[in-house]
Amino acid sequence: MRDLIIVGGGPAGLAAAYGAYEKGVKDILILEREDTLGGILNQCIHNGFGLHRFKEELSGPEYAQRYIDMLKDTTVDILSGTTVLELREDRTVCALNSRQGYFELQAKTVILAMGCRERTRGAISIPGSRPAGVFTAGAAQKYLNMEGYLCGKRVVVLGSGDIGLIMARRMTLEGAKVLACVEVMPYSGGLTRNIVQCLEDFGIPLYLSHTVTDVRGDRRLTGVTVSKVDENRNPIPGTEMDFDCDTLLLSVGLIPENELTRGAGIEIDPRTNGPLVYDNMETTLEGVFACGNVVHVHDLVDYVSEEAARAGASAANRILGKIPEHRAVHIKTDGAVSYTVPQYIRENAEEKTVSLSFRVRKILDDVKIQVSDGQRTVFTAKRTHMAPGEMEKIQLPREAIGDARDLTVSVEK
């Protein structure tokens, strides 16, 4: 019986382990599928990480190494090259590696930190042929940054998520010609700073309300057709543009990696595709916590670390017998707010505020965030600009919650 097993050794798993260790738990095991710790950060060689957490600008590998170094002097055990096959309701973790074969471990608490995966071409049903040269942006990033292969010389990027924007810049720097970035929505899905630094600074055009409507090529991609779309995202005839290219990069969304979560019977929020969680990051299965991109897709790794540290500390509290009250307040959304994390808040005398993360459905300017209990507004905050590509965070005072059974988060002009 282990005190704490963490599934995933990326930024969320590392921060969760350190958070639990700081709280006094010494028996911690990280199970990581890859041979090295760090997760997706290892292929993110650009800078921009760590400004919130470490107050300096780091590359992805540097950020990961900070946490790896922090864990070196702890009692945290690490099993790399280990794939977790199943999580059972009694917190038994079934795993497999080349050294031990198949094995099972039971834990007092489990933290799920498996991250997310990219949405592929099959998930968005692009018409046309099936030639080589169509990559997810993350796959192209791994080929280039870790294996030294440039995927193509003439590139079109579909989707304006942060990975796609960063790869537009990266491939340009390596000598490729990025012809366009195409986004089906009327707004970008990435951070504003990445739009400026990765597209505008390199003269790469961004076509909003456009999508790829045809893929051409036999053995290798030879071109794509891009069309404008209407408000229902249907292509508009007569708006076609042809691009001669040998590479199409897909940056069309990320999906939290929750097969283990579903297999354990944990409730999933259909809006985030991640588990429902309480403010201490505990899921609906007692003793099982979740954090990072497995819960909802973050835009900054600093926020992942912050959330994961909270999950680690909460798991430690449960191990040490500090179990939260069962009465919970349900967090609902209204209007332009698409989801919130957490979805439930429990009573907790230790913390004076609750960190609420959420995203909006459209671009909004000069608005007010409101939290109400149906009878009164218990919290407000002003924002000059909000966009779907940027996660919003508020600190909700616990004393404002009172005896409410439900709270609704909304945005008003």
C-alpha positions as CSV (number, residue, x, y, z in Angstrom):
1,M,0.0,0.0,0.0
2,R,1.5,3.3,-1.1
3,D,0.4,6.6,0.4
4,L,0.3,8.4,-3.0
5,I,0.6,7.3,-6.6
6,I,0.8,9.9,-9.3
7,V,0.0,8.9,-12.8
8,G,2.1,11.1,-15.1
9,G,5.5,12.7,-14.7
10,G,4.9,15.9,-16.7
11,P,4.6,19.4,-15.3
12,A,1.4,18.5,-13.4
13,G,2.7,15.3,-11.9
14,L,6.0,16.8,-10.8
15,A,4.3,19.8,-9.1
16,A,1.8,17.5,-7.5
17,A,4.5,15.3,-6.0
18,Y,6.4,18.3,-4.7
19,G,3.2,19.8,-3.2
20,A,2.4,16.6,-1.4
21,Y,6.0,16.2,-0.1
22,E,6.0,19.7,1.3
23,K,2.8,18.8,3.2
24,G,4.6,16.0,4.9
25,V,3.9,12.9,2.8
26,K,7.1,10.9,2.1
27,D,5.8,7.8,0.4
28,I,5.1,9.0,-3.1
29,L,5.5,7.2,-6.4
30,I,5.4,8.8,-9.9
31,L,4.5,6.5,-12.8
32,E,5.6,7.9,-16.1
33,R,5.1,6.4,-19.6
34,E,8.1,8.0,-21.2
35,D,11.7,7.2,-20.2
36,T,12.3,10.7,-18.9
37,L,10.3,13.1,-16.8
38,G,9.0,16.5,-18.0
39,G,6.3,15.4,-20.4
40,I,5.5,17.8,-23.3
41,L,7.8,20.4,-21.9
42,N,10.8,18.5,-23.3
43,Q,9.9,19.4,-26.8
44,C,8.9,23.0,-26.1
45,I,12.3,24.6,-26.6
46,H,10.9,28.1,-26.9
47,N,10.9,30.5,-24.0
48,G,8.0,32.1,-22.1
49,F,7.6,29.5,-19.3
50,G,7.9,30.3,-15.6
51,L,7.1,34.0,-15.4
52,H,4.4,33.4,-12.8
53,R,6.0,30.4,-11.0
54,F,9.7,31.3,-11.0
55,K,9.6,35.0,-11.9
56,E,11.9,34.5,-14.9
57,E,11.6,33.4,-18.5
58,L,12.5,29.8,-19.1
59,S,12.3,27.3,-21.9
60,G,10.2,24.2,-21.5
61,P,13.1,21.8,-20.7
62,E,14.4,24.4,-18.2
63,Y,11.1,24.7,-16.5
64,A,10.8,20.9,-16.2
65,Q,14.3,20.6,-14.9
66,R,13.5,23.0,-12.1
67,Y,11.0,20.6,-10.7
68,I,13.1,17.6,-11.4
69,D,15.9,19.2,-9.4
70,M,13.5,20.1,-6.6
71,L,12.5,16.4,-6.3
72,K,16.0,15.1,-6.2
73,D,16.5,15.7,-2.5
74,T,13.1,14.2,-1.6
75,T,11.9,10.6,-1.0
76,V,9.7,10.6,-4.1
77,D,10.1,7.4,-6.1
78,I,9.9,7.4,-9.9
79,L,9.1,4.5,-12.3
80,S,9.7,5.7,-15.8
81,G,9.0,3.7,-19.0
82,T,5.9,2.5,-17.2
83,T,2.4,2.5,-18.7
84,V,-0.7,2.6,-16.5
85,L,-3.3,0.3,-17.9
86,E,-6.2,0.7,-15.4
87,L,-7.3,2.5,-12.3
88,R,-9.9,0.6,-10.2
89,E,-12.4,2.1,-7.8
90,D,-10.5,0.8,-4.8
91,R,-7.5,2.9,-6.0
92,T,-5.6,-0.1,-7.3
93,V,-3.3,1.0,-10.2
94,C,-2.5,-1.7,-12.8
95,A,0.7,-1.0,-14.8
96,L,3.3,-2.5,-17.1
97,N,6.9,-2.0,-17.9
98,S,9.8,-3.9,-19.4
99,R,11.6,-4.5,-16.1
100,Q,8.8,-5.8,-13.8
101,G,6.2,-6.9,-16.4
102,Y,2.6,-6.5,-15.2
103,F,2.1,-5.4,-11.7
104,E,-0.6,-3.9,-9.4
105,L,-0.3,-1.3,-6.6
106,Q,-2.9,0.0,-4.2
107,A,-2.7,3.5,-2.9
108,K,-4.4,5.5,-0.1
109,T,-4.6,8.4,-2.7
110,V,-4.1,8.7,-6.4
111,I,-3.4,11.9,-8.5
112,L,-4.3,11.7,-12.2
113,A,-1.9,13.9,-14.2
114,M,-1.9,12.3,-17.7
115,G,-2.1,15.6,-19.6
116,C,-3.9,15.8,-23.0
117,R,-3.6,14.7,-26.6
118,E,-4.0,16.5,-29.9
119,R,-7.2,16.3,-32.0
120,T,-6.3,14.6,-35.3
121,R,-7.4,14.9,-38.9
122,G,-9.9,12.0,-38.4
123,A,-11.6,14.0,-35.6
124,I,-12.4,17.0,-37.9
125,S,-13.1,15.1,-41.1
126,I,-11.2,17.2,-43.6
127,P,-12.2,16.1,-47.2
128,G,-9.7,15.2,-49.8
129,S,-7.0,12.6,-50.4
130,R,-4.8,11.0,-47.7
131,P,-1.2,11.9,-48.7
132,A,1.9,12.1,-46.5
133,G,2.6,15.6,-45.2
134,V,-0.4,16.1,-42.8
135,F,0.9,16.4,-39.2
136,T,-0.5,17.5,-35.9
137,A,1.5,20.5,-34.7
138,G,2.8,18.7,-31.7
139,A,4.1,15.8,-33.8
140,A,5.9,18.2,-36.1
141,Q,7.3,19.9,-33.0
142,K,8.7,16.6,-31.7
143,Y,10.2,15.7,-35.1
144,L,11.9,19.1,-35.3
145,N,13.0,19.9,-31.8
146,M,13.8,16.4,-30.5
147,E,14.7,14.4,-33.6
148,G,16.0,17.1,-36.0
149,Y,13.7,16.5,-38.9
150,L,12.0,19.4,-40.7
151,C,8.6,18.1,-41.9
152,G,8.3,20.3,-44.9
153,K,9.3,23.5,-46.8
154,R,5.9,25.1,-47.7
155,V,3.5,25.0,-44.8
156,V,-0.2,25.8,-44.1
157,V,-1.3,25.7,-40.5
158,L,-5.0,24.9,-39.8
159,G,-6.1,26.1,-36.4
160,S,-4.7,29.0,-34.3
161,G,-4.0,27.1,-31.0
162,D,-0.8,28.0,-29.3
163,I,1.1,25.0,-30.5
164,G,0.3,25.8,-34.1
165,L,1.3,29.4,-33.7
166,I,4.6,28.5,-32.1
167,M,5.3,26.0,-34.8
168,A,4.6,28.6,-37.5
169,R,7.4,30.6,-36.1
170,R,9.7,27.7,-35.4
171,M,9.4,26.3,-39.0
172,T,10.0,29.8,-40.4
173,L,13.2,30.1,-38.3
174,E,14.3,26.7,-39.7
175,G,13.9,27.9,-43.3
176,A,10.4,26.8,-44.2
177,K,7.9,29.1,-45.8
178,V,4.6,29.3,-43.8
179,L,2.0,30.5,-46.2
180,A,-0.9,31.0,-43.9
181,C,-2.6,30.2,-40.6
182,V,-6.2,29.4,-41.0
183,E,-8.8,29.5,-38.2
184,V,-12.5,28.4,-38.5
185,M,-13.6,30.6,-35.7
186,P,-13.9,34.4,-36.0
187,Y,-11.2,34.7,-33.2
188,S,-7.9,33.1,-32.5
189,G,-7.7,30.1,-30.2
190,G,-4.2,31.1,-28.9
191,L,-2.7,33.7,-26.6
192,T,-2.5,37.3,-28.0
193,R,1.2,37.3,-27.3
194,N,1.6,34.3,-29.6
195,I,-0.4,35.9,-32.4
196,V,2.0,38.9,-32.3
197,Q,5.3,37.1,-31.7
198,C,4.7,34.1,-34.0
199,L,2.6,35.4,-36.9
200,E,2.6,39.2,-37.1
201,D,6.4,39.5,-36.4
202,F,7.1,37.1,-39.3
203,G,4.5,38.4,-41.7
204,I,2.4,35.2,-41.7
205,P,-1.2,36.0,-42.6
206,L,-4.0,34.8,-40.2
207,Y,-7.3,34.0,-42.0
208,L,-10.2,34.0,-39.4
209,S,-13.5,32.4,-40.3
210,H,-11.7,30.1,-42.8
211,T,-11.0,26.4,-43.0
212,V,-9.4,23.8,-45.2
213,T,-12.0,22.3,-47.6
214,D,-9.7,20.1,-49.7
215,V,-6.5,18.3,-49.5
216,R,-4.6,17.4,-52.7
217,G,-1.8,15.0,-53.4
218,D,-1.1,11.3,-54.1
219,R,2.0,10.1,-52.2
220,R,2.8,13.6,-50.8
221,L,0.7,16.6,-50.2
222,T,0.8,19.1,-53.1
223,G,-1.7,21.7,-52.0
224,V,-4.8,22.6,-50.0
225,T,-7.9,24.6,-50.7
226,V,-9.1,27.1,-48.1
227,S,-12.6,28.6,-48.0
228,K,-14.3,31.2,-45.9
229,V,-17.1,29.9,-43.6
230,D,-20.4,31.5,-42.5
231,E,-21.7,31.9,-39.0
232,N,-22.6,28.2,-38.9
233,R,-19.0,27.3,-40.0
234,N,-20.2,26.1,-43.4
235,P,-17.9,26.8,-46.4
236,I,-19.1,29.7,-48.6
237,P,-19.0,28.8,-52.3
238,G,-16.8,31.1,-54.4
239,T,-14.5,32.0,-51.6
240,E,-11.9,29.3,-52.3
241,M,-8.1,30.0,-52.2
242,D,-5.6,27.4,-53.3
243,F,-2.2,27.1,-51.6
244,D,0.6,25.0,-53.1
245,C,2.2,23.4,-50.1
246,D,3.9,20.1,-49.0
247,T,2.9,20.2,-45.4
248,L,-0.4,20.8,-43.4
249,L,-0.1,21.3,-39.7
250,L,-3.2,20.7,-37.5
251,S,-3.6,22.8,-34.4
252,V,-7.3,22.1,-33.9
253,G,-7.7,21.5,-30.2
254,L,-6.5,19.3,-27.3
255,I,-8.4,16.5,-25.6
256,P,-7.8,15.7,-21.9
257,E,-6.4,12.1,-21.6
258,N,-9.1,10.5,-19.5
259,E,-9.5,6.9,-20.5
260,L,-8.2,5.8,-17.0
261,T,-10.6,8.3,-15.4
262,R,-13.6,6.9,-17.2
263,G,-12.6,3.4,-16.5
264,A,-12.6,4.1,-12.8
265,G,-16.2,5.4,-13.0
266,I,-15.3,9.0,-12.3
267,E,-17.8,11.6,-13.5
268,I,-16.7,13.6,-16.6
269,D,-17.7,17.2,-17.4
270,P,-18.9,17.2,-21.0
271,R,-17.8,20.8,-21.4
272,T,-14.1,20.2,-20.4
273,N,-13.9,16.5,-21.2
274,G,-12.1,16.3,-17.9
275,P,-13.3,14.9,-14.5
276,L,-15.6,16.9,-12.3
277,V,-13.5,18.2,-9.3
278,Y,-14.0,19.9,-6.0
279,D,-11.9,23.0,-5.0
280,N,-9.3,20.7,-3.5
281,M,-9.0,18.9,-7.0
282,E,-10.6,15.7,-5.7
283,T,-12.7,13.9,-8.2
284,T,-16.1,12.2,-7.6
285,L,-14.1,9.0,-6.6
286,E,-13.0,9.5,-3.0
287,G,-9.2,9.7,-2.6
288,V,-8.6,10.2,-6.3
289,F,-7.5,13.7,-7.4
290,A,-6.8,15.2,-10.8
291,C,-4.8,18.3,-12.0
292,G,-3.4,20.0,-15.1
293,N,-4.5,19.4,-18.7
294,V,-6.3,16.1,-17.7
295,V,-8.9,18.3,-16.0
296,H,-9.1,21.1,-18.5
297,V,-6.7,22.6,-21.1
298,H,-4.5,25.3,-19.7
299,D,-2.8,28.0,-21.7
300,L,0.1,28.5,-19.2
301,V,2.2,25.8,-17.6
302,D,2.5,28.0,-14.5
303,Y,-1.2,27.6,-13.9
304,V,-0.8,23.8,-14.3
305,S,1.8,23.8,-11.6
306,E,-0.3,26.0,-9.3
307,E,-3.3,23.7,-9.7
308,A,-1.1,20.5,-9.3
309,A,0.5,21.8,-6.1
310,R,-3.0,22.3,-4.7
311,A,-3.9,18.7,-5.7
312,G,-0.8,17.4,-4.1
313,A,-1.4,19.3,-0.9
314,S,-5.0,18.1,-0.8
315,A,-4.0,14.4,-1.3
316,A,-1.6,14.9,1.6
317,N,-4.3,16.3,3.8
318,R,-6.5,13.2,3.1
319,I,-3.5,10.9,3.9
320,L,-2.9,12.8,7.2
321,G,-6.6,12.6,8.1
322,K,-7.7,16.1,7.2
323,I,-10.8,15.2,5.2
324,P,-13.0,18.1,3.9
325,E,-16.7,18.5,4.7
326,H,-19.1,16.7,2.3
327,R,-21.4,19.6,1.9
328,A,-20.6,21.1,-1.5
329,V,-21.7,24.2,-3.4
330,H,-22.3,23.6,-7.1
331,I,-20.8,26.1,-9.5
332,K,-22.9,26.8,-12.6
333,T,-22.3,29.0,-15.6
334,D,-24.5,31.4,-17.6
335,G,-24.3,33.2,-20.9
336,A,-20.8,33.7,-22.3
337,V,-19.0,31.5,-19.7
338,S,-18.4,28.1,-21.1
339,Y,-17.2,26.2,-18.0
340,T,-15.6,26.6,-14.6
341,V,-13.0,24.5,-12.7
342,P,-13.7,23.5,-10.0
343,Q,-17.3,22.5,-10.5
344,Y,-17.9,22.1,-6.7
345,I,-16.7,23.9,-3.6
346,R,-16.5,22.3,-0.1
347,E,-16.2,24.0,3.2
348,N,-12.6,24.5,4.2
349,A,-11.5,26.5,7.2
350,E,-7.8,26.6,6.1
351,E,-8.2,28.6,2.9
352,K,-9.9,32.0,2.8
353,T,-10.4,32.0,-1.0
354,V,-11.3,29.6,-3.8
355,S,-9.4,29.8,-7.1
356,L,-11.9,29.6,-9.9
357,S,-10.7,29.1,-13.5
358,F,-13.0,29.6,-16.5
359,R,-13.2,30.4,-20.2
360,V,-15.6,32.6,-22.2
361,R,-17.3,31.6,-25.5
362,K,-16.4,34.8,-27.4
363,I,-14.3,37.9,-27.4
364,L,-15.6,40.5,-24.8
365,D,-14.4,44.0,-23.9
366,D,-15.1,46.1,-20.8
367,V,-17.1,43.5,-18.9
368,K,-17.9,42.6,-15.3
369,I,-17.5,39.0,-13.9
370,Q,-20.4,38.2,-11.5
371,V,-20.9,35.4,-9.1
372,S,-24.4,35.1,-7.7
373,D,-26.3,32.7,-5.5
374,G,-29.7,33.3,-7.1
375,Q,-30.7,36.0,-4.6
376,R,-27.7,38.3,-4.6
377,T,-24.4,39.0,-6.2
378,V,-21.6,37.7,-3.9
379,F,-18.6,38.7,-6.0
380,T,-17.7,41.0,-8.9
381,A,-14.5,41.7,-10.9
382,K,-13.9,43.9,-14.0
383,R,-12.0,42.9,-17.1
384,T,-11.1,45.2,-20.0
385,H,-10.7,42.2,-22.4
386,M,-11.5,38.5,-22.4
387,A,-11.0,35.9,-25.2
388,P,-11.7,32.2,-25.5
389,G,-8.0,31.5,-26.0
390,E,-7.1,32.9,-22.6
391,M,-8.1,31.2,-19.4
392,E,-9.5,33.6,-16.7
393,K,-9.0,33.2,-13.0
394,I,-10.7,34.8,-10.0
395,Q,-10.2,34.4,-6.3
396,L,-13.6,34.0,-4.7
397,P,-13.7,34.8,-0.9
398,R,-15.1,31.8,1.0
399,E,-17.0,34.1,3.3
400,A,-18.9,35.4,0.3
401,I,-20.3,31.9,-0.4
402,G,-22.3,31.8,2.9
403,D,-25.0,29.1,3.0
404,A,-25.5,29.1,-0.8
405,R,-26.2,25.7,-2.4
406,D,-25.5,26.9,-5.9
407,L,-23.4,29.7,-7.4
408,T,-23.6,31.0,-11.0
409,V,-20.6,32.6,-12.8
410,S,-21.6,35.0,-15.5
411,V,-20.2,37.9,-17.5
412,E,-22.1,41.2,-18.0
413,K,-21.5,44.4,-19.9
